[in-house]
Amino acid sequence: MSDVIDTEVAIVGCGPVGALTASLLGLQGVRVLVLERETTEHGQPRAFSCDDEALRIYQMAGLAETLHADMAVCDRVHYTGVNGRSFAEVELRGLDFGSGYPVLNFFHQQRLERVLRAGVARFPSVELRTGHEVTALAQDREGVTLAVRDRVAGAELRVRARYVLGCDGGRSATRRLVGIGMAGSSYEEPWLAVSGDVPDDAVRMPDTRFVCDPRRPAFVARGARDDYRVELMLLPGETPGEMERPETIARLISPYVDPERMRITRAVVYRFHRAMAERWRQERVLLLGDAAHQMPPMMGQGLVSGLRDAANLCWKLALVLRGAAAPSLLASYEAERRPHVRAMAHASVRVGRVMMGRSRPAAELRDRFFQAIQLVPAVRRYIRRFGFKPEAVYGAGAILGGRRSGRGAPEGKLFPQARVETASGRTVLSDEVLGPGFAVVGAGVDPRRAAPEAGAAWGRLGARLVMVLPPDGPAPRPGLGVTQVRDATGAIGAWLRRHGAEVAVVRPDRFVFGAGPAARAPDLAHAAAGTFLAPELGAPRWEPAGALLATV
């Protein structure tokens, strides 16, 4: 084991979360080594959907346009009960949660992973080694040493990293090697997941539908291109071997597609898991995605939760590695993310209870209950507009005051992304203007003039200053030190007014550190610098990827 590789960050696992993490760190010039056990790309279509927040995170990595072009947008989700009667419907068309993308999108995992891995290859500071398995791990005060086996050449090597990120899935070797346990449970009912390609004229049920029929609960959806997904609950006495037979699969999927015209790419029996790692960090080792948490798929939030982990952690880690922030900043990662993951898992379980009931009398009562309560307009809007999806809000962590000041407070919430008009006449999504680092946004207010004395603090943060003009205001003008844009839809100004704010400090992950009247801008500036930067350390440098972002 004489071969030693030195890097700043070692990422174990190159699934979607690992690859996205590598790109986000590569954008900051961090030296990254990605170790993937398998020698080829994952060939099985497992994850199937993502939401608007996921696409906004892909946008941070410069990959949203490429990825979204290959996705299918879902406009409506149906819930049908006994005898196929509808009892609820979620209307997604035109729904805007403030991230700038459609709320529900279906993708093909193999194609998605191909784009994500191509994204990793953009960065000279990032190296991917496939067929490399981590077999041992040891930490000290300065870093982590990994023992790695090259499964192709049979060679053994060592990797020395300042930090290790475990993105290696539900059976995470990284989690096991640092002795972190998982707490949770598996659902008793196994499910058969069938994926395949089918032409449009062979699809018998084109709708996205939760079939909540106690005779056999199921989920069906038309995915990207010719992809189709059918998931069916196994009934008592049915075995995986029996259910995975071609003739059984053909019989079960026939209500939804013509089985003779569906080319099946995956058919496997599995169980849902709901589990959370006891902790997400052990000194210099941190867990992300399924390595840290798993949830039932009823809300389609398993993969998305892992992407949120990466977006939350990577910029903080870059600050620490660049010597701008103290390592204690990393404690905010789990403090911020764990509560939302827990809330999303609870919501997934609740949807599962609605969907998976096997009692016909209980199902009939459920159907009548949902039909009755939707006679109330507010309840009908709540269901149809996806109100039961937990909002991503950080109640405590690296935000103003360390904790939200109230339920309606702006700190800890995602800053809205909307279309804005630039001084050059282009219309773009506003995150493109905010840039890759911190941003200070003023609604009709020039952040420099609102708080001239805060200039040094903004400079220490490396923050981009943005002045948002109203939709009916003057055309934005180019200028030194501040970027002017016009709020094309009025969404950004409306958000700030709703929170009684004229100035907002936005973190690199697009969550709001704090916001308030222009008079509070100096306080916000100094509080942000004090939260994120160690006094004796230098300022961060937020360098956009430039031409790299156009190469995938």
C-alpha positions as CSV (number, residue, x, y, z in Angstrom):
1,M,0.0,0.0,0.0
2,S,2.7,2.4,-1.0
3,D,0.5,4.4,-3.4
4,V,-0.9,7.4,-1.5
5,I,-3.3,9.9,-3.1
6,D,-3.7,13.2,-1.5
7,T,-7.0,15.2,-1.9
8,E,-9.1,17.7,-0.1
9,V,-12.3,15.8,-0.2
10,A,-13.0,12.1,-0.9
11,I,-16.5,11.3,-2.0
12,V,-17.5,7.7,-1.6
13,G,-20.1,6.8,-4.2
14,C,-21.0,8.3,-7.6
15,G,-24.7,7.9,-7.8
16,P,-26.8,11.1,-8.5
17,V,-26.0,12.6,-5.0
18,G,-22.3,11.8,-5.2
19,A,-21.9,13.1,-8.7
20,L,-23.9,16.3,-7.9
21,T,-21.8,16.8,-4.8
22,A,-18.6,16.5,-6.8
23,S,-19.8,19.1,-9.3
24,L,-20.8,21.6,-6.6
25,L,-17.3,21.3,-5.0
26,G,-15.6,21.4,-8.4
27,L,-17.3,24.7,-9.1
28,Q,-15.4,26.1,-6.1
29,G,-12.0,24.6,-7.2
30,V,-12.0,22.1,-4.4
31,R,-9.7,19.1,-5.1
32,V,-12.0,16.1,-5.1
33,L,-11.5,12.3,-5.5
34,V,-14.7,10.3,-6.2
35,L,-14.5,6.6,-5.4
36,E,-17.2,4.4,-7.0
37,R,-17.3,0.7,-6.2
38,E,-18.9,-0.3,-9.5
39,T,-17.0,-0.3,-12.7
40,T,-19.9,0.7,-14.9
41,E,-22.8,3.2,-14.6
42,H,-25.8,2.0,-12.6
43,G,-27.9,0.2,-15.2
44,Q,-31.2,0.0,-13.3
45,P,-33.9,2.7,-13.4
46,R,-34.7,3.3,-9.7
47,A,-35.3,6.9,-8.9
48,F,-38.0,8.3,-11.2
49,S,-39.0,11.8,-10.2
50,C,-37.7,15.1,-9.0
51,D,-39.3,18.4,-8.0
52,D,-38.6,22.1,-8.7
53,E,-36.1,22.4,-5.9
54,A,-34.0,19.6,-7.4
55,L,-33.9,21.4,-10.7
56,R,-32.9,24.6,-8.9
57,I,-30.0,22.6,-7.3
58,Y,-29.0,21.2,-10.7
59,Q,-29.0,24.8,-11.9
60,M,-26.4,25.6,-9.3
61,A,-24.2,23.1,-10.9
62,G,-24.9,24.4,-14.4
63,L,-26.8,21.2,-15.4
64,A,-30.5,22.1,-15.2
65,E,-31.1,23.0,-18.8
66,T,-29.5,19.8,-20.1
67,L,-31.3,17.6,-17.6
68,H,-34.7,19.2,-17.8
69,A,-34.7,18.9,-21.6
70,D,-34.8,15.1,-21.1
71,M,-37.6,15.1,-18.5
72,A,-41.4,14.8,-18.7
73,V,-43.4,17.4,-16.8
74,C,-46.3,16.0,-14.8
75,D,-49.3,18.4,-14.7
76,R,-51.7,16.3,-12.5
77,V,-51.7,13.4,-10.1
78,H,-54.9,11.4,-9.6
79,Y,-55.9,9.3,-6.5
80,T,-58.4,6.6,-7.2
81,G,-60.0,4.3,-4.7
82,V,-62.5,1.5,-4.6
83,N,-63.5,0.4,-8.1
84,G,-61.3,3.0,-9.7
85,R,-63.4,6.0,-8.5
86,S,-61.4,9.2,-8.1
87,F,-61.4,10.7,-4.6
88,A,-58.6,13.3,-4.9
89,E,-56.6,15.1,-7.5
90,V,-53.4,17.2,-7.2
91,E,-53.3,20.0,-9.9
92,L,-49.7,20.8,-10.7
93,R,-50.0,22.8,-13.9
94,G,-49.0,26.5,-13.2
95,L,-48.1,25.7,-9.6
96,D,-45.2,27.9,-8.4
97,F,-43.3,27.1,-5.2
98,G,-40.7,29.8,-6.0
99,S,-37.9,27.8,-7.5
100,G,-38.6,28.7,-11.1
101,Y,-39.3,25.1,-12.5
102,P,-42.3,22.8,-12.8
103,V,-43.2,21.1,-9.5
104,L,-43.0,17.5,-10.6
105,N,-40.8,16.0,-13.3
106,F,-40.1,12.4,-14.4
107,F,-36.7,11.4,-15.6
108,H,-34.8,8.3,-16.7
109,Q,-32.1,7.5,-14.1
110,Q,-29.5,6.1,-16.5
111,R,-29.6,9.2,-18.7
112,L,-29.7,11.5,-15.7
113,E,-26.6,9.8,-14.2
114,R,-24.8,10.0,-17.6
115,V,-25.3,13.8,-17.6
116,L,-24.2,14.1,-14.0
117,R,-21.0,12.2,-14.6
118,A,-20.3,14.2,-17.6
119,G,-20.7,17.3,-15.4
120,V,-18.1,15.9,-13.0
121,A,-15.6,15.7,-15.9
122,R,-15.8,19.5,-16.5
123,F,-13.6,20.2,-13.5
124,P,-9.8,19.6,-13.6
125,S,-9.8,19.5,-9.8
126,V,-12.2,16.5,-9.7
127,E,-11.2,12.9,-10.4
128,L,-13.6,9.9,-10.7
129,R,-12.2,6.4,-10.1
130,T,-14.6,3.6,-10.8
131,G,-14.1,0.1,-9.6
132,H,-12.5,1.4,-6.3
133,E,-13.9,0.2,-3.1
134,V,-13.2,1.7,0.4
135,T,-12.3,-1.1,2.8
136,A,-11.1,0.8,5.9
137,L,-11.1,4.3,7.3
138,A,-9.1,6.0,10.0
139,Q,-9.3,9.6,11.3
140,D,-6.9,11.9,13.0
141,R,-6.9,15.7,13.8
142,E,-5.7,16.6,10.4
143,G,-7.7,14.4,8.1
144,V,-8.9,10.9,7.1
145,T,-7.0,8.0,5.6
146,L,-8.9,5.5,3.4
147,A,-7.8,2.1,2.5
148,V,-9.0,1.5,-1.1
149,R,-9.0,-1.6,-3.2
150,D,-8.9,-1.4,-7.0
151,R,-11.4,-4.1,-7.9
152,V,-10.1,-4.3,-11.5
153,A,-6.3,-4.3,-11.0
154,G,-6.5,-5.9,-7.6
155,A,-4.2,-3.2,-6.2
156,E,-4.4,-1.6,-2.8
157,L,-3.9,2.1,-2.3
158,R,-4.4,4.8,0.3
159,V,-6.2,8.0,0.0
160,R,-5.5,10.9,2.3
161,A,-8.3,13.5,2.5
162,R,-9.2,16.4,4.8
163,Y,-12.9,15.4,4.7
164,V,-14.8,12.3,3.5
165,L,-18.4,12.5,2.2
166,G,-20.4,9.2,2.3
167,C,-22.7,9.2,-0.7
168,D,-22.8,5.5,-1.0
169,G,-26.4,4.7,-0.5
170,G,-28.6,2.9,2.0
171,R,-26.0,0.1,2.7
172,S,-23.3,2.7,3.1
173,A,-19.8,1.3,3.8
174,T,-18.8,4.8,5.0
175,R,-21.5,4.8,7.6
176,R,-20.5,1.3,8.8
177,L,-16.8,2.1,8.9
178,V,-17.3,5.1,11.3
179,G,-19.8,3.1,13.4
180,I,-22.9,5.2,12.8
181,G,-26.1,3.2,13.3
182,M,-29.5,3.6,11.5
183,A,-32.8,3.8,13.3
184,G,-36.0,3.1,11.5
185,S,-38.1,0.3,10.0
186,S,-39.1,-1.4,6.8
187,Y,-42.7,-1.8,5.6
188,E,-44.0,-5.3,5.8
189,E,-45.6,-5.2,2.4
190,P,-43.2,-5.8,-0.5
191,W,-43.8,-4.1,-3.8
192,L,-43.0,-5.1,-7.4
193,A,-41.4,-2.3,-9.4
194,V,-41.7,-2.6,-13.2
195,S,-40.0,-0.2,-15.6
196,G,-39.9,-0.3,-19.3
197,D,-40.2,1.4,-22.7
198,V,-43.6,1.5,-24.4
199,P,-45.0,3.5,-27.3
200,D,-47.8,6.0,-26.7
201,D,-50.4,4.0,-28.5
202,A,-49.8,1.0,-26.2
203,V,-50.4,3.0,-23.0
204,R,-53.8,2.3,-21.5
205,M,-53.5,4.6,-18.5
206,P,-51.5,7.8,-19.4
207,D,-52.3,9.6,-16.2
208,T,-50.0,9.7,-13.2
209,R,-52.1,7.8,-10.7
210,F,-52.0,6.4,-7.2
211,V,-54.3,3.4,-7.4
212,C,-55.6,3.1,-3.8
213,D,-57.7,0.1,-4.4
214,P,-57.5,-2.3,-1.5
215,R,-57.5,-5.2,-4.0
216,R,-54.0,-4.2,-5.0
217,P,-52.6,-0.7,-4.4
218,A,-50.4,0.5,-7.2
219,F,-48.6,3.6,-8.7
220,V,-48.4,4.2,-12.4
221,A,-46.9,7.0,-14.4
222,R,-45.7,7.9,-17.9
223,G,-42.1,9.0,-17.6
224,A,-39.6,10.6,-19.9
225,R,-39.6,9.7,-23.6
226,D,-41.0,6.1,-23.8
227,D,-40.4,5.2,-20.2
228,Y,-43.3,3.8,-18.1
229,R,-43.4,2.9,-14.4
230,V,-45.7,0.5,-12.6
231,E,-45.4,-0.3,-8.9
232,L,-47.7,-2.9,-7.4
233,M,-48.1,-4.1,-3.8
234,L,-47.7,-7.8,-3.2
235,L,-50.6,-9.5,-1.5
236,P,-50.3,-12.0,1.4
237,G,-48.9,-15.3,0.2
238,E,-47.3,-13.9,-3.0
239,T,-43.5,-14.4,-3.3
240,P,-40.9,-12.5,-5.2
241,G,-40.0,-15.4,-7.4
242,E,-43.7,-15.8,-8.5
243,M,-44.2,-12.1,-9.0
244,E,-41.1,-11.6,-11.1
245,R,-42.1,-14.2,-13.7
246,P,-42.7,-12.7,-17.1
247,E,-46.2,-14.1,-17.3
248,T,-47.2,-12.7,-13.9
249,I,-45.7,-9.3,-14.8
250,A,-47.7,-9.3,-18.1
251,R,-50.9,-10.0,-16.2
252,L,-50.4,-7.4,-13.6
253,I,-49.4,-4.5,-15.9
254,S,-52.1,-5.2,-18.5
255,P,-54.6,-2.7,-17.1
256,Y,-52.1,0.0,-17.6
257,V,-50.2,-0.9,-20.8
258,D,-50.2,-3.5,-23.5
259,P,-47.7,-6.0,-22.0
260,E,-46.8,-7.4,-25.4
261,R,-45.5,-4.0,-26.5
262,M,-43.7,-3.0,-23.3
263,R,-39.9,-3.7,-23.3
264,I,-39.2,-4.3,-19.6
265,T,-35.9,-2.9,-18.4
266,R,-36.4,-3.7,-14.7
267,A,-38.7,-5.8,-12.6
268,V,-37.8,-6.3,-9.0
269,V,-39.5,-6.9,-5.7
270,Y,-38.4,-4.5,-2.9
271,R,-39.5,-3.1,0.4
272,F,-39.9,0.5,1.5
273,H,-37.6,1.8,4.2
274,R,-38.0,4.6,6.7
275,A,-34.7,5.1,8.5
276,M,-32.4,7.9,9.7
277,A,-28.7,7.7,10.7
278,E,-28.2,8.3,14.4
279,R,-25.9,11.2,13.4
280,W,-24.8,12.5,10.0
281,R,-21.2,13.4,11.0
282,Q,-18.4,11.6,12.7
283,E,-15.6,14.2,13.0
284,R,-14.3,14.6,9.4
285,V,-16.7,12.2,7.8
286,L,-20.2,13.3,6.8
287,L,-23.1,11.4,5.3
288,L,-25.4,12.5,2.5
289,G,-28.5,11.1,0.8
290,D,-29.5,7.5,1.4
291,A,-26.4,7.0,3.6
292,A,-28.0,9.4,6.0
293,H,-31.7,8.9,5.5
294,Q,-34.3,6.8,3.6
295,M,-38.0,7.3,3.2
296,P,-40.9,5.7,1.4
297,P,-41.3,6.9,-2.2
298,M,-44.9,8.1,-2.0
299,M,-43.8,11.8,-2.2
300,G,-40.9,11.2,-4.6
301,Q,-38.5,12.9,-2.2
302,G,-35.8,10.3,-1.6
303,L,-33.3,11.5,-4.2
304,V,-34.4,15.1,-3.9
305,S,-33.6,15.1,-0.1
306,G,-30.0,13.9,-1.0
307,L,-29.6,16.7,-3.5
308,R,-30.7,19.2,-0.8
309,D,-28.0,17.7,1.5
310,A,-25.4,18.4,-1.2
311,A,-26.6,22.0,-1.8
312,N,-26.6,22.7,2.0
313,L,-23.1,21.2,2.7
314,C,-20.9,21.9,-0.2
315,W,-20.6,25.7,0.0
316,K,-19.9,25.5,3.8
317,L,-17.3,22.9,3.2
318,A,-15.6,25.0,0.6
319,L,-15.5,28.0,3.0
320,V,-13.8,25.8,5.6
321,L,-11.3,24.3,3.1
322,R,-10.4,27.8,1.8
323,G,-9.7,29.0,5.4
324,A,-12.5,31.5,5.4
325,A,-14.8,29.8,7.9
326,A,-14.1,27.8,11.1
327,P,-14.9,24.0,10.9
328,S,-17.7,24.6,13.5
329,L,-19.8,25.9,10.5
330,L,-20.3,22.3,9.4
331,A,-22.4,21.6,12.5
332,S,-25.2,23.6,10.9
333,Y,-25.5,20.9,8.1
334,E,-27.3,18.3,10.1
335,A,-29.0,20.9,12.3
336,E,-30.7,22.4,9.3
337,R,-31.3,19.4,7.2
338,R,-32.5,16.7,9.7
339,P,-35.8,18.3,10.7
340,H,-36.9,18.8,7.1
341,V,-36.0,15.2,6.2
342,R,-38.0,14.0,9.2
343,A,-41.0,16.1,8.1
344,M,-40.8,14.8,4.6
345,A,-40.5,11.2,5.7
346,H,-43.6,11.7,8.0
347,A,-45.5,13.2,5.0
348,S,-44.5,10.2,2.8
349,V,-45.8,7.8,5.5
350,R,-49.1,9.6,5.7
351,V,-49.6,9.4,1.9
352,G,-48.6,5.8,2.1
353,R,-51.3,5.1,4.7
354,V,-53.9,6.7,2.5
355,M,-52.7,4.6,-0.5
356,M,-51.9,1.2,0.9
357,G,-54.9,0.3,3.0
358,R,-56.1,-3.2,2.4
359,S,-59.5,-3.0,4.1
360,R,-62.4,-2.4,1.7
361,P,-64.7,-0.8,4.3
362,A,-61.9,1.5,5.5
363,A,-61.1,2.4,1.8
364,E,-64.7,3.2,1.1
365,L,-64.8,5.4,4.2
366,R,-61.6,7.1,3.1
367,D,-63.0,7.8,-0.4
368,R,-66.2,9.3,1.0
369,F,-64.2,11.4,3.6
370,F,-62.0,12.9,0.9
371,Q,-64.8,13.6,-1.4
372,A,-66.8,15.3,1.4
373,I,-64.0,17.5,2.8
374,Q,-63.2,18.8,-0.7
375,L,-66.6,20.4,-0.8
376,V,-64.9,23.1,1.4
377,P,-63.0,25.4,-1.0
378,A,-60.0,25.9,1.2
379,V,-59.5,22.2,1.8
380,R,-59.9,21.5,-1.9
381,R,-57.3,24.1,-2.7
382,Y,-55.0,22.6,-0.1
383,I,-55.2,19.2,-1.7
384,R,-55.2,20.2,-5.3
385,R,-52.3,22.6,-4.8
386,F,-50.0,20.1,-3.0
387,G,-50.3,21.9,0.4
388,F,-49.4,18.7,2.2
389,K,-45.8,18.8,1.0
390,P,-43.6,20.1,3.8
391,E,-41.8,23.4,2.9
392,A,-38.1,23.4,3.1
393,V,-37.5,25.8,6.0
394,Y,-34.6,25.9,8.3
395,G,-35.8,26.5,11.9
396,A,-32.3,26.7,13.4
397,G,-28.7,26.8,12.0
398,A,-26.6,29.3,10.2
399,I,-29.3,32.0,9.9
400,L,-29.8,35.3,11.6
401,G,-29.9,34.8,15.3
402,G,-29.3,31.1,15.0
403,R,-33.0,30.4,15.0
404,R,-36.0,31.7,13.1
405,S,-37.7,34.6,14.9
406,G,-41.2,33.4,14.1
407,R,-43.3,31.3,11.8
408,G,-43.6,34.0,9.2
409,A,-40.0,35.2,9.5
410,P,-37.9,35.3,6.3
411,E,-34.7,33.8,7.7
412,G,-34.3,30.1,7.0
413,K,-36.7,30.2,3.9
414,L,-35.8,29.7,0.3
415,F,-35.4,33.0,-1.5
416,P,-37.7,33.0,-4.6
417,Q,-36.4,32.5,-8.0
418,A,-38.2,34.3,-10.8
419,R,-37.6,35.7,-14.3
420,V,-35.7,39.0,-14.3
421,E,-34.6,41.3,-17.1
422,T,-31.0,42.3,-17.2
423,A,-29.3,45.5,-18.3
424,S,-28.4,43.8,-21.6
425,G,-32.1,43.1,-22.3
426,R,-32.0,39.3,-21.6
427,T,-34.6,37.6,-19.4
428,V,-33.0,35.0,-17.1
429,L,-33.8,33.1,-13.9
430,S,-32.7,35.3,-11.0
431,D,-30.3,32.8,-9.5
432,E,-28.1,33.4,-12.6
433,V,-27.8,37.0,-11.4
434,L,-27.3,36.2,-7.8
435,G,-24.2,34.2,-8.7
436,P,-22.6,31.2,-7.0
437,G,-21.9,32.8,-3.6
438,F,-23.6,35.1,-1.2
439,A,-25.9,37.8,-2.5
440,V,-27.4,40.9,-1.1
441,V,-30.7,41.8,-2.8
442,G,-32.4,45.1,-2.4
443,A,-36.0,45.7,-3.6
444,G,-35.8,49.1,-5.3
445,V,-32.9,49.8,-3.0
446,D,-29.2,49.9,-3.9
447,P,-27.5,47.8,-1.2
448,R,-24.4,50.1,-1.3
449,R,-26.4,53.2,-0.6
450,A,-28.7,51.6,2.0
451,A,-25.7,50.8,4.1
452,P,-22.4,52.4,3.0
453,E,-20.8,51.3,6.3
454,A,-21.6,47.6,5.4
455,G,-19.4,47.6,2.4
456,A,-16.4,46.0,4.1
457,A,-18.6,43.2,5.5
458,W,-20.1,42.5,2.1
459,G,-16.6,42.4,0.7
460,R,-15.5,39.9,3.3
461,L,-18.4,37.7,2.3
462,G,-17.6,38.0,-1.4
463,A,-21.3,38.9,-1.8
464,R,-22.8,40.1,-5.1
465,L,-25.0,43.2,-4.7
466,V,-28.2,43.1,-6.6
467,M,-30.9,45.8,-7.0
468,V,-34.3,44.5,-8.1
469,L,-36.4,47.1,-9.9
470,P,-40.2,46.8,-10.0
471,P,-41.9,45.4,-13.2
472,D,-43.1,48.9,-14.2
473,G,-39.9,50.6,-13.1
474,P,-37.1,52.0,-15.2
475,A,-34.9,49.7,-17.3
476,P,-32.0,48.3,-15.5
477,R,-28.6,50.0,-16.1
478,P,-25.2,48.5,-16.0
479,G,-23.0,49.8,-13.2
480,L,-20.0,49.0,-11.1
481,G,-20.5,47.3,-7.8
482,V,-24.2,46.6,-8.1
483,T,-26.2,44.5,-10.6
484,Q,-29.6,46.0,-11.6
485,V,-32.4,43.8,-12.8
486,R,-36.1,44.3,-13.4
487,D,-38.5,42.0,-11.6
488,A,-40.3,40.7,-14.7
489,T,-43.1,38.9,-12.8
490,G,-43.1,41.0,-9.6
491,A,-42.5,37.8,-7.6
492,I,-39.3,38.9,-5.8
493,G,-40.7,42.3,-4.8
494,A,-43.9,40.6,-3.6
495,W,-42.0,38.2,-1.4
496,L,-39.9,40.9,0.2
497,R,-42.9,43.1,0.9
498,R,-44.7,40.1,2.4
499,H,-41.9,39.8,4.9
500,G,-41.6,43.5,5.5
501,A,-38.2,43.6,4.0
502,E,-36.3,45.8,1.6
503,V,-32.9,44.0,1.8
504,A,-32.2,40.3,2.0
505,V,-28.9,38.4,2.5
506,V,-29.1,35.2,0.5
507,R,-26.8,32.3,1.1
508,P,-25.1,30.3,-1.7
509,D,-27.7,27.6,-1.3
510,R,-30.4,30.2,-1.9
511,F,-31.7,30.1,1.6
512,V,-32.2,33.5,3.3
513,F,-29.8,34.3,6.1
514,G,-31.8,37.3,7.1
515,A,-33.9,40.1,5.7
516,G,-35.4,43.4,6.9
517,P,-35.8,47.1,6.2
518,A,-33.0,49.0,4.5
519,A,-32.1,50.6,7.9
520,R,-31.1,47.1,9.2
521,A,-28.7,46.4,6.4
522,P,-25.6,47.2,8.5
523,D,-26.7,44.8,11.2
524,L,-27.4,42.1,8.6
525,A,-24.0,42.5,7.0
526,H,-22.1,42.3,10.3
527,A,-24.2,39.4,11.5
528,A,-23.6,37.4,8.3
529,A,-19.9,38.0,8.4
530,G,-19.8,37.0,12.0
531,T,-21.8,33.8,11.3
532,F,-19.9,32.6,8.3
533,L,-16.4,34.0,8.6
534,A,-13.8,33.5,11.2
535,P,-12.4,37.0,12.2
536,E,-8.8,36.1,11.6
537,L,-9.4,34.3,8.3
538,G,-9.6,35.7,4.7
539,A,-12.5,36.3,2.5
540,P,-14.0,33.5,0.3
541,R,-13.7,33.7,-3.5
542,W,-16.8,32.7,-5.5
543,E,-15.7,32.0,-9.0
544,P,-18.4,31.1,-11.5
545,A,-17.7,28.1,-13.8
546,G,-17.9,30.3,-16.9
547,A,-17.5,28.3,-20.1
548,L,-17.4,25.1,-18.1
549,L,-21.1,25.3,-17.6
550,A,-21.8,25.2,-21.3
551,T,-19.8,22.0,-22.0
552,V,-22.4,19.4,-20.9
